[in-house]
Amino acid sequence: MKIVKQINTKKGMKVNELVKEMSLSNVFGAGRLAKSVDIVENMIKDKECKVFFGLAGAMVPGGMKNIIIDMLENKWIDVFVTTGANLTHDLIEALGMHHYQGSSDADDKKLHKIGIDRIYDSFMPNKAYEKLEDFFSKNFEKISKEKDIKSFLWKLGSLTPKNSILNACYKNKIPIFCPAIADSGIGLILWGHLAKGKKTDVNAFDDLKEMIDIAWTAKKTGVFYIGGGVPKNYIQQAMQLSKGASYGVQITMDRPEHGGSSGANLKEGVSWGKMDEKGHFVDLICDATIALPIIHAALKDRV
């Protein structure tokens, strides 16, 4: 057995140096964080590997937008799957609105009266939706003719100001899937246009073919999950129709005992054929707004 090395820090230490110290202790959360960096590094550097990135949770209100954009711009991600909520908040920021530092102890009745929406301790003015509605009213005809959600989101990205997740996916031609887009502010606004008699050609099921084709034809696949939910399951079902993922990292705060996908250990996917039994994967139990910046900063030194 290897000795658990006691972690040393020093003045001016780089993030990657700290992660390497964690790898020498190699136990508990520190060890899993270090393993996460190693596995993501390997899947990015493996030229035969297609990296599938699943993003759930309030990551844009949590300040993670620029990290995700940087990952897209650097082509660390080959397939991007996320929630309608993250894209809604991404678009809101791209249109000039912001999220604000607040408090989870705030009086929610008072916040409601003054038009502030609370996402734990991140606040957003409800007026942001007015700007979003104006944007879709202006551009509805341009986006409604697309045939599937990926094409719809690429078109949306082409109309979105720079420094957005949507624009980065469009510009770099990274397939972006959002299977539950109706479950979001974007979905609600689009439904409002349809309720007024407008039409759209967007088909919610057509993306499945491309998603499965990418997984089926890839020599190797890697999965990187922030949270779980629909993005994780959408990728996992594609993995089931492939050879199984060779690499996997999941950052979650959920528990596995109740059987939900968001807390399910990656090794559970071996029983489904979603994860390669000889693959390298790790579950990191941590707040993603802590773990993702550390992983990203360490990778900036390595990749």
N, C-alpha and C positions, 0 to 999 in steps of 0.2 A: 504494500500500500504506500501511496505517496503521502508525504507530510502536508498538512494544511499550513501553507505559508501565511504568516501574519502580514496583513496589508500595510504597506508603507506609503505615505504621501509626502510630498515635498513642495516647497515654494515654486511657483511657476510651472507646476506639473500640467502636462497636456492631458486632455480627456482620454486619448488613446493609451497613454501611459498608465492612467488610473485603471482603465479596463484591463490592461495586461496584468496589473497587480491583482485585480479581482480574479483573473484566470488562474493565478498561481495559488490563491486560496482554494478556488474551484468548488466551493460548497455554498449551499443556501442560495439566497437571491443574488448575491454577488457573482457566484459561479454561473448561475443561469443567465445573468445579464452578459457575462463574458462569452458564454457559449452562443448566445443569440447573435452577438457581433460576428463571431467566427463563422456561423452558419450563413448569415446574410452575406458576408463577404464572399464565401465560397459560391453561393448561388449566383451572385452578380458576376463573378469572375469566370464562371463556367460557361463557355461560349455555346454549349449545347443546351443550356437551361433557359426555359422561359419562366420569368418571374411573375407570379400572380399576386397582386397586392390587394388585400381586402381591408377597407377602412370603415369602421362603424364608430359610434360614439360622437360626442360633441367636440370634434377635433379642431374645427375652425374657431368656434367660440373659446376653445382652450388654448389658442395661440400656435397651433401646429401647421397652419397653412403654408408658410414659406418653406418649411422643412419638406413637406410633401411636394411642393412645386420644384424644389431643388432635386429631389429624387427623380421626378419625371423628366426634368431638363437634362439630367445626367444619364438618362436611359437606364436607370437601375430597375425600372419597372417596365415590364412588357405588356401586362394586362392589368387594368385598374378597375376595381369594383367597389362601389361605395353606396351610401344612403342618399336619398333625396334631401335629407336635412343638411348633410355636409355641403352638398351642392348649392342649396338655398343660401346658406350662410356665406359660402364662397362668393356667390353672385352678388349678394348684398354688399360685401366688402368691396368687390370689384366696381360696384356702382357708386362708391364713395362713402358708404355708411360704415360704422364701426361697432365693435363690441367693447364694453367698458368694464373696468374693475368695480365689483360691487361687494356685497356681503351676503352670505347664506342666511344670516340672521335678520335680514331686512323684512319689513312689514309688507307681505305680498298683497294685502288689500290696498295699501297705499300705492304700491308700485302699479297695480292695475289701474287705479284712478288717474295716475299721471302718465300712463302709457308706456310703461317699462316692462319688458319681458325678462324673466330671470331664468338662467341656466346655471343652477347652483350659485356660484358667486361671480358669474359672467353675465353682464346685463346688456340688453339691446333695446333701443327705442322701437316701439311698435310701428312708428312711421316708416321704418325701413321697408315694410311691406307695401306701402304706398308707392315708393320708388320702384319696387319690384313689379308692381302691377302696371306702372307706366311703361316700364321696359318691355313687358310682354305685350301690352296693347300696341306698342309701336312696331314690334317685330313678329307678331303672331303669324302673319301670312308667310314670312320668310322661313319659319321653322316648322310650320304645320304640314308641309309637303313631304317631309322625310319619312322613310318607310319603317325604320326601327329606332329603338331608343339610343343606340350608339351613334347613329347618323344624326339624330335629333340633337344629342349633346355636343357632337362635333360642330354642328351648325351653330348651336348656342355659344360654344366657345369661340367661334369665328367672329361673333358679334359682341363678345364680352371684352371689356378693356383688359389690357395686359396685367400681369401679376395676379393671375387667378389659376386655380386648378383646372377649370374648364378650358381656358385658353392654352395652358401648357399641354393638355392632352390633344387638343386640336392641332396645335402648331407642330408637335412632335409625332403626330399620327399614332398615338398610343390608344388602342381600343379602350373605351370607357363604358362600363355597363352599370346601370342603376335599375335593377329589376323591380324595386318597390318605389319608383319615383312618384307614384300617386300619393304615397304616404309622406307628404312634405308640403312646404309652402309653395314650391313650384307646381306640384300636382294640384293643389287647391286652386291656384290662380288659373291654371290651364283648364280645369274643370269649369270654372266660372265662364270662360269663353265658350266652351262647348255647350253649357247650359243656355247660352244666348243664341244658339243655333249655328255656331261656327263648326267647322269640320277639321279633322286631322287624319292623316294617313298613317300615323305612327302605330305600329303593331308591337305589342308588349312581348310577343313570343318569338319574333324573328331573330332576336339576338342569340337565342339558345344555340342555333346552328353554328354561328361564328365562334361562340365561346367554346363549344364542344370540339369544333374543328381545330382550334388553336391547341387545345389540350391533347387531342388525338394524334396530331401530326408532330408534336414536339418530341425531340429525342429524350429530353429530360424536362421535369417541371420542378419549380420551387414555389412554396406558398409563404406569404408573410402577412399575418393577420393582426390588425389593431382592433381589439374587441372581437365581436363575433357576429351574431344576428344574420340577416339576409346576405350581406356580402360574403361572409365566411361560407355559408351553406351553398351559395350559388357557385363558388369556386370549388368547394368540396364535391358537389355532384358532378362537375366536369372532370375532376380528378378520378372519380369512380369509373369514368368511361375512358380513362387513359391508362398508363402503366402504373399510376400511383406516384405521388410527389417524392422526389429524391431528397429534398430539403424542406424544412418547415420551421417557422418561428411564429409563436402566438403570444401576444401580450394581452392579458385579460385580468380582470378582477373577479370574474365569476367562478362559481364552484361547479364541480362536475356531478355531484351526487343526485341532483334533481333531473338529470338527463338532458338538459338544454344544450344546444349546439355551442352557445357562447362560452360555456365553461368546460366543454368536453376536451379531454386531453388529446393531443394530436395522435398519440399512439393508438387511441381508440379507432382512428381512421384506418389502421392496418386491417381490422376485421372487415371493413367495407371494401377494401382494395383502393382506398383513397390516398393512403400513404404507403410508400414502398417499405416493406418490412426490413430492408437493408439500408433504409434512408437515415438521414441525420436530422433530428428535430428536437425542439425544446419548447416547453411551456414556461413562460415568464409571468409570474403573478405579480403584477405591478401596475400602478397608474401609468397609462400610456404617455401622459404629458410629462412624466419623469423619465421613463425608459426610452422613448423614441428620440428625444434630443441627444441623449447620451450615445445611443447606438449610431445615430446619424453623424455626430461629431467624430466619433472614433473611426467610422468608415471613411470620412473625408481625408483622414490620414492614410488610409490603406488602399483605397480604390482610385 
